[in-house]
Amino acid sequence: MLLRALESRRTVQGSTATRPERGETPLISNETVISYLHRLASGAPTPGGGAAAGLHAAQAAALVSMVAEFTSGPRYEAFREQAQQIARQAKAMMRQGLSAAEEDERLFGALGAAYKLPKDSAEQKSLRSAAIQDATIAAAAPLVTTVEASIEVIKLAQQLLPIGNRSVISDVAAAAEATRAALATALATLEMNIGAINNIAQRDRLVQVANQASEAIARAEELSASARTAVAA
């Protein structure tokens, strides 16, 4: 399934997006939003779902930080230090999500290169198979990072909900929904990776992460509902 996905993304042609020349792929953090979206919409194999998941997590963390930064002034003086701590931690998760997006693009590109290795002889087939396995396991790492960051964002948002500035509390719900998107997107991609990995120990490790993502999706949905209820109160 993973091989078919890679081949499908390589063979899509006809995109009108303006893309960098070969060897000049920009870091997501250094390009404009429209540049990233054009690349995402193109027939190039990267960026893909894993990068999108990382950016979902980064946006969720940024929203949590924003609400925490707005929790200031005399009315929220009792919660100022806690809110500032939440903001600092959220910004760290924002950077982690962005880093995961960039690393996913790099490692998925390496996986595509492994699939292109020669397979004419038995030795070449063996080397290619080993390279694909190694690259597939490596490509799962940014997804794990995205899941971990998303889980932390949920915890921060849960802490912020009862103390946050009520004027922007709807953004806690927005953060919860962005986190849910990050987790669900990472989970979908992670499940494809798991299906392509032969190493039982690595599969079991990633299955545990997938289970954690599924559980966190439910918590994100609960958080969103709680925040919306607070808005309506």
N, C-alpha and C positions, 0 to 999 in steps of 0.2 A: 504493500500500500504506500509506504514512504517513497519507494522508488518511482511508482507511478505518479505520485504528487510532484516529485522533483522533475521528472521528464515532462509532465504537463506544463509546469511553470516555465520550463526552458523553451517549449515549442510555441507558446502563444506569441504571435507576431502582430505587427501593425499598430503598436501603441504610438500615439502622437505626443506623448510626454517628452519633455526636454530632460535628458539624462546626461550625467557626466560621461566623459570618455572613459574607456577601459582603464583601470588603475587609478581613477580619480573619484571613486565613490566617497561621498562626504560622510563624516560622522553625523548621526542624526542630531546631536546637540549643536552642531555648527551650521545646519542648513535651515532654510525657511520652512514654515509649515507647508506651503504649497509645493516646494521642492520634494519634501518627504512624501506628500500625498501622491504626487505624480509618479514617484518611484514605486510606491506601494501599488498604484493602479496599473503599472506597466507589466510587460511580459517577463521582466527580469525575475530570477528566482528569489532575490532578496531586495528589500525587506519583506517579511511575511507576517504570519499570525503571531509568532513569538515576539517579534519586535512590537507589534500592535499591543500585545498583552502588557509588555513592559511600560509602554506609554500610558495605557489605561491606569496602571498602578501609580505612575508618576503624577498623573493628573488628579487622581484620588487624594494622594498625599498633599498635593498643592492646595486642594480645596480645604482639607483639614487645617493646614497651616493658616490659610486665609481667615477661616472662622476664628481660630485661636488668636490671630493678630488683632482681629476686631474685638476680641474680648478684653477690653482695656477701659481705662477711664474710671471715674469715681464709682460708677454703678457696679463695676466688676473688680474693684480693688481687692476684694477678698480672694479672688481667683486669679489674680494677675500672674503670680509666679507659676502656678500650675499651668495656666494657658501658655505662657512663654516656653515652658518646658515641652509642652505638647507641640508647639510650633517648631521648636528646634528638632525634635525627633521626627516630625512629619517632613521637614525639609531634608533630613538625612534619608528618609524613605523615598522621597522624590528623586534624589540623586541616585539611589539604588535602583529604582525602576528604570530610569533613563539609561543607566549603565547596563542593565540587563537587556534593554532593547538593542543597544549597540552591539553588545557581545553576542546576542542571538543572531544578528545579521552576519557578523564575522564567522561564527561557528557553523551556521547553516551553509554559508558559502564554502567552507572547508568540507562539509559533508557532500556538497554537490561535486567538489573536485575529486573526492574519493570515489564517487560513482563513475567518474570519467577515466579512472585508471585502466590500463590495458588488461585484457582478460583472454589473451590468445593462448597462452600455455597454462598448464596446471599450476605452475609456480606463481604466475601472474594472477590467476584466479584466487589462489590462496592469500596472496598479499593484498589483493583488492578487497577480499571479504573481510580480512582482519582490519584494514584501514577503515572500511565502512562501519564496522562494529565500534571501533574506537571513536570515530567521528560522531556516530549517532549518540553514544553515551555522553560525549563532551557537549554535544548540542543540547542536551537536556538540562545542563547546568544553569543557563540563564532562566529557564522556565521555573526551576526550583527557586532561584533567587526571587523571581516575580511573585511566586506563591508566598514565600516567606515575608516579603515586603508587604504584600496585600494583607496578610494576616495581622501584621503589626499595625497597619493603617486602620484596620477595623478596631483594634484595641484602643488606639489613640482616639478614634472618633467616638467610641463608646464612653471614654473618659470625658470627652469634650461636650457631649450632648447635654448633660444636666447643668453645665456651668456656662456654656457658650452664649455669646451675644444672640439674643432672641431675634434680632432683626435679620440675621443671616443664617439662622439655624436650618433653613431649607437646604443650605449648601452642605450640611452634614448628610442629608439624604442624597444629594447629588454625589458626594464622595462615596457613600455606601454603594450606590449604583455603579459608579466607575470602578470601584473595587470588585464588585460582583462581575463586571465585564472582564476585568483583568484576570480574575480567577477562572472564569468559564473559558476564556480564550486560551489561557495557558493550559488548562486541563485538556481541551480538545487537541492541542498540539502535542502535549505530553503523552496522551494515550496513543497517538500515532507512533511516537518514538518508542514507547514501551513494546508495542507490537513488533518492532523491528529489531529488538535487542535479544540476543541469545543467552547472555550471561544471566543466570538465575538470580544471583545476589544483587546485581544491578537492577534487574527487573523488579525484584521485591522492594528494593529501596525506593524506586520511582513510583511503584504502586502505592506505597505508604504516603508519598507526597501527593499523589492524585487523590487519595482518600481525604487527606487534610484539606485539599482544595475544595472538594465536594462539601465537606463539613463547614468550611469557611463561607462558601456561597450561601448556605442557609443562614449563617449569622449575619452576613451582609444584608440579606433580604429582611431579616428581623430588625436590623438597625435602621434600614430605610423606612420601614413601616413606623417605627417608634419616632423617628425624626419628623415624618409627615404628620403624625398624630400631635406632636408638640407644636408644629406650625398651625394646625387647625384649632388648638386649644385657646 
